[in-house]
Amino acid sequence: MKGVLKMTRKNIKRTLEIDEIIKLYLEGASTTEIAKLSNVSPRYIRMILSDYNVEKRPFGSWKRQYKLNEDYFKTWSKNMAYILGFFIADGFISNDFQTIGFAQKEKYILEQIRDELGSNQPLYQNKQTGVYMLYLNSKVMKNDLMEIHGITPNKSLDIKFPYVPEVYLNHFIRGYFDGDGNIYSRGYLVSFVGGSLDFMTVLEHHLKARGFDVYLTKKEKHIRLYMSGRKNIKEFYDWIYHDKGLYLKRKFEAFPDKNMDAETFQNAKLKRTKQAVAARKKAFIDEYRKKFIAFIEHVELLELH
């Protein structure tokens, strides 16, 4: 089937990407409708669906195929706050259809999110990028994200920091961090990246209000927020993972000093502070801002593309 599909592609000027075709089908569009939009035959659309292991609906079926708690984003909880933050980083809202979706390379976190949302929707994997996709078709859920939480289809550039109850703020920021944050354990450095200056400025405010030493940089279309230092990173770790529910294991495991108890950490910090704090601050400014951060920005830019 794959060989046939590749041969067919050479002679057809398909006007929609495969991701778009699959998304339209999962949103309820028929293969005939998608074929017209894509400038291909319905048979070709069915070949793509088979090639990418997309479960097909019974012929003529318009009923919801999968379960979903459509009112999930109406009620705050630690996992709802996490998923909302994760969605702002790695989710999307369709302009033309009643669909929202998540994208991530780690399949298990999308499975956990799907289960938390009360859905049995199968995941789809982009064979070219390896990224897993979770598409959810719900007018109610789409409206709640837009009207209650202020998230728009063009959220990457104009998203505002939503209202989050204080008790759930660490879970929300953990979700956003798992989507658009990084931890560089060798240099005791955490970074966030975003396209909305408004969102990133409010994020900076919330972190500073909790005593974290952070600063923003703006380069081209991306805004980055950094925090560094052993004590700063350990306290950030303790805060975002306090009473944790959902979380991305890879980033959790990357944090240094997470198994060090408070007394040991405090003693280690005090022994070094008297002799080294001034030199350490100067080293951070000289090293990270000139070299390390420039390297990180380059890596993150490559990941975004």
C-alpha positions in Angstrom: 0.0 0.0 0.0 2.8 2.4 0.9 4.6 1.8 -2.3 1.4 2.4 -4.3 0.8 5.6 -2.4 4.3 6.9 -3.1 4.0 6.1 -6.8 0.6 7.8 -7.0 1.9 11.0 -5.3 4.4 11.6 -8.1 1.6 12.2 -10.6 -0.9 14.0 -8.4 -0.7 17.7 -7.2 -2.3 17.2 -3.8 -3.4 20.5 -2.4 -3.6 19.5 1.3 -0.9 18.0 3.5 -1.5 14.6 5.0 -1.9 16.0 8.5 -4.7 18.2 7.2 -6.4 15.3 5.4 -6.3 13.2 8.5 -7.5 16.0 10.7 -10.5 16.7 8.4 -11.5 13.1 8.4 -11.3 12.9 12.2 -13.4 16.0 12.4 -16.1 14.3 10.5 -15.6 15.2 6.9 -16.3 12.5 4.3 -13.6 11.1 2.0 -15.5 12.6 -1.0 -15.4 16.1 0.6 -11.8 15.8 1.5 -10.9 14.6 -2.0 -12.5 17.7 -3.6 -10.5 19.9 -1.2 -7.3 18.0 -1.9 -7.6 17.7 -5.7 -7.4 13.9 -5.5 -9.8 11.0 -5.7 -11.7 9.5 -2.7 -9.8 6.3 -3.3 -6.5 8.2 -2.8 -7.9 9.6 0.5 -8.8 6.1 1.7 -5.3 5.0 0.8 -3.8 7.7 2.9 -6.0 6.8 5.9 -5.0 3.2 5.6 -1.3 4.0 5.2 -1.4 6.0 8.4 -3.5 3.5 10.3 -6.4 5.9 10.8 -9.5 4.1 12.1 -12.3 4.5 9.5 -15.9 5.3 10.3 -18.7 3.0 9.2 -20.1 4.2 5.9 -22.7 6.9 6.3 -22.0 7.3 10.1 -22.3 10.8 11.6 -22.6 9.7 15.3 -19.8 10.5 17.7 -17.4 7.6 17.5 -15.5 8.2 20.7 -16.3 9.2 24.3 -15.3 12.7 25.7 -16.0 14.7 28.8 -16.9 17.8 26.8 -17.3 20.0 30.0 -13.8 19.2 31.3 -12.5 22.7 31.0 -15.3 24.2 33.0 -14.0 22.9 36.4 -10.6 23.6 37.9 -8.4 20.8 39.2 -4.7 20.3 39.3 -4.8 18.1 36.2 -7.1 20.5 34.4 -4.7 23.4 35.1 -1.8 21.2 33.9 -3.6 20.3 30.6 -4.6 23.9 30.0 -1.0 25.0 30.3 0.2 22.1 28.2 -2.5 23.0 25.6 -1.4 26.6 25.4 2.1 25.3 24.6 1.4 22.3 22.4 -2.3 22.5 21.4 -4.3 24.0 18.7 -7.8 25.1 17.9 -9.2 24.7 14.4 -10.4 27.8 12.6 -13.0 26.1 10.5 -14.1 23.0 12.4 -15.2 22.2 16.0 -11.9 20.6 16.8 -9.0 21.0 19.2 -5.8 19.0 19.3 -2.5 18.3 21.0 0.8 17.4 19.5 3.8 15.7 21.3 6.6 13.3 20.6 6.0 11.4 23.9 3.0 9.2 23.3 2.3 8.4 26.9 1.6 11.9 28.0 -1.0 12.3 25.3 -2.5 9.0 26.4 -2.7 10.3 30.0 -4.3 13.5 28.8 -6.8 11.7 26.7 -7.7 9.4 29.6 -8.1 12.4 31.9 -10.4 14.0 29.4 -12.6 10.9 29.5 -11.9 10.0 25.9 -11.1 6.8 24.1 -10.0 8.6 20.9 -7.0 6.8 19.2 -3.8 8.8 18.7 -2.4 9.4 15.2 1.4 9.5 14.5 2.9 11.6 11.8 5.2 9.1 10.2 7.6 11.8 8.9 8.2 13.7 12.1 7.3 11.0 14.7 5.0 13.4 16.5 1.8 12.0 18.0 -1.5 13.9 17.6 -4.6 13.8 19.7 -7.6 15.3 17.9 -10.9 15.9 19.8 -14.0 17.0 18.0 -16.2 19.1 20.4 -18.0 22.4 19.9 -18.4 22.7 23.7 -14.8 22.1 24.5 -13.6 24.5 21.8 -16.0 27.2 23.0 -14.9 26.7 26.6 -11.2 27.1 25.7 -12.0 30.3 23.7 -14.7 31.9 25.9 -13.7 30.9 29.4 -9.9 30.7 29.1 -9.4 33.2 26.2 -7.5 30.9 23.9 -7.8 31.6 20.2 -6.8 29.7 17.0 -3.9 32.2 16.6 -2.8 31.7 20.2 0.9 31.5 19.5 1.2 35.2 18.9 -1.7 36.8 20.8 -2.4 34.5 23.8 -3.1 36.2 27.1 -2.1 34.6 30.3 -5.4 33.1 31.5 -6.9 33.5 35.0 -5.6 30.6 37.1 -6.6 30.1 40.7 -3.6 30.5 43.0 -3.8 26.9 44.3 -3.4 25.6 40.7 -0.8 28.0 39.4 2.1 25.6 39.8 0.3 22.9 37.9 -0.6 25.3 35.1 3.0 26.5 34.8 4.3 22.9 35.0 2.0 22.1 32.0 3.3 25.0 30.0 6.9 24.1 31.0 6.4 20.5 29.7 5.3 21.9 26.4 7.5 25.0 25.9 10.2 24.8 28.5 13.6 23.3 28.9 15.9 22.3 31.7 19.7 22.3 31.2 21.0 20.4 34.2 24.7 20.9 33.4 24.4 24.6 33.7 21.5 24.9 36.2 19.4 26.8 33.7 15.7 26.7 33.0 14.1 28.4 30.0 10.6 29.0 28.6 9.9 30.1 25.0 6.8 31.8 23.6 5.5 34.1 20.8 3.3 36.3 23.0 5.0 39.1 24.9 1.9 39.6 27.0 1.8 36.0 28.1 5.6 35.8 28.8 5.5 39.1 30.7 2.8 37.9 33.0 4.6 34.5 33.4 7.7 36.5 34.5 5.6 38.4 37.0 4.1 35.3 38.6 7.6 33.7 38.9 9.2 36.8 40.4 6.3 37.1 42.8 7.3 33.7 44.2 10.9 34.7 44.6 12.4 33.3 41.5 15.2 35.2 39.8 14.1 35.4 36.2 14.6 37.6 33.2 13.2 38.0 29.6 14.9 38.3 26.3 13.3 39.1 23.0 14.9 38.0 19.7 13.1 38.1 16.4 9.6 36.6 16.9 10.4 34.6 20.0 10.5 35.7 23.7 12.5 33.6 26.1 12.4 33.6 29.9 15.4 32.3 31.8 16.2 31.4 35.4 19.5 30.0 36.6 21.5 29.1 39.7 21.5 26.0 41.8 19.2 27.3 44.6 16.8 29.0 42.1 16.4 25.8 40.0 15.9 23.6 43.1 13.2 25.9 44.5 11.5 26.1 41.1 11.5 22.3 40.9 10.1 21.9 44.4 7.3 24.4 43.5 6.1 23.1 40.1 6.2 19.5 41.2 4.5 20.0 44.6 1.5 17.7 44.8 2.0 16.9 41.1 -0.5 15.0 39.0 0.3 14.8 35.3 3.9 15.6 34.3 6.5 14.8 31.6 8.9 12.3 32.9 11.8 13.3 30.7 11.9 16.9 32.1 11.2 15.8 35.7 14.2 13.5 35.6 16.5 16.1 34.1 16.4 18.4 37.1 19.5 18.2 39.3 19.5 18.0 43.1 15.9 16.8 43.2 16.8 14.1 45.7 18.8 16.4 48.0 16.9 17.2 51.2 16.5 20.8 52.3 19.1 20.7 55.2 21.8 19.2 53.0 21.1 21.6 50.2 21.2 24.6 52.6 24.5 23.5 54.1 26.1 23.0 50.7 24.8 26.4 49.6 26.1 28.3 52.7 29.6 26.7 52.4 30.0 28.1 48.9 28.2 31.4 49.3 30.7 33.3 51.5 33.6 32.8 49.1 32.0 32.3 45.7 28.7 34.2 45.3 30.1 37.3 43.6 32.3 35.2 41.2 29.4 32.9 40.5 27.1 35.8 39.5 29.8 37.3 37.3 30.5 33.9 35.7 26.8 33.5 35.0 26.5 36.8 33.3 29.6 36.4 31.2 29.2 32.7 30.4 25.4 32.2 29.9 24.5 35.5 28.2 27.4 35.5 25.8 27.8 31.8 25.0 25.5 29.3 26.6 22.2 31.1 26.1 23.1 32.0 22.5 23.7 28.2 21.9 20.3 27.4 23.6 18.5 29.9 21.5 20.0 28.4 18.4 18.9 24.9 19.4 15.4 26.0 20.3 15.0 27.8 17.0 15.9 24.6 15.2 13.4 22.7 17.2 10.6 25.2 16.4 11.3 24.7 12.7 
